[in-house]
């Protein structure tokens, strides 16, 4: 289903039993999805996936803004895509 602007409205899934994982584990479990990750860690790089969506859903932005208000619980939060490039091909210039 197409939403407004450049965002596509898809099902945003809540992770029912979130656990801390490094980025390799996160990529393995959530490949080809947009993720809302909380409690980011640096060494190893990772965190806790709280929500995921196949498309970049504007609801992820609303959710991260809510979580950012409770830093003591969620720490640093990000929205990140894990998977192959989804860039658009516009053709060669002049073609």
N, C-alpha and C positions, 0 to 999 in steps of 0.2 A: 504494500500500500504506500503510495507516495504522499509525503507530508509537505510542509511549507519550506521554502528556501531550498538549500542544497542537502537537507537532511531527509533520510528515508525513515518512515515510521515502521519499525519492526518490533517484534516481541523483545522486551528487555527482561532478561532472566535474572532472578536473584539467586545467588549461590546459597544453598540451604545450610551447608556445613563448611563455612570458609576456613581455610587453613593458610598459614604462611608457607610460601613456596618461592624458590629462586626462579629467575626468568626462563631458564631452560624447561623447568617443570610446568610453568605457566603456559609457555608456548606449546608444549606437548598436549596439554589438556584443553586449551582454548584457542587453538590455531584457527585463523581466518575469522576472528571476531574482534570487536571493539570491547575493551575492558575498562571497568572502573576499579582501580587498584588502590587500596588503603595501606596504611602502615608500611610505607616504602622503606626498604633497607638498602644499604650501600654495599655491604660486603658479607655475603654475596648479594648482588643486585636482585631484588625481588620485592615481595609484599603479599598482601591478602586480596585476592580477587573477590569483590563483593557483588558486582553485577556484570553481565556481558550481553552483547547484542551483535547480531550478524552485520547490521548496518549501523552507521554512525547516527544514533538516535539522540535527538535533543533532550530527551528525558535523562540521559546520562549526565548532561550538564546540570540539570536541576538537582539530581541526586548528589553530585559531587559538591555542589554549593551547600547543601544541607550538611553533608559530612564535614566540610571544612569548618563549620561552626563549632564542631566538637573535636578539636584537635587532641584533647587528652585521650579520647577513645580511638580515633581513626588516624592520628598522625598525619604525615604528608600523603596526599591523595593525588592521583593522576588518572587521566583517560588516555589509553594507549591502544593502538592496533597491533595485533600479532598475526602475521600471515604474509602471504605474497602481496606484491604491489597491486593496488587496484587503480592505478593511474589511467586516465583516459587517453586514448590515442586519437589525435586530431588530424592525422595525415601529414604528409610532407608539405612544407610551404611551397607554394607555386604549383602544386600538383593539381 
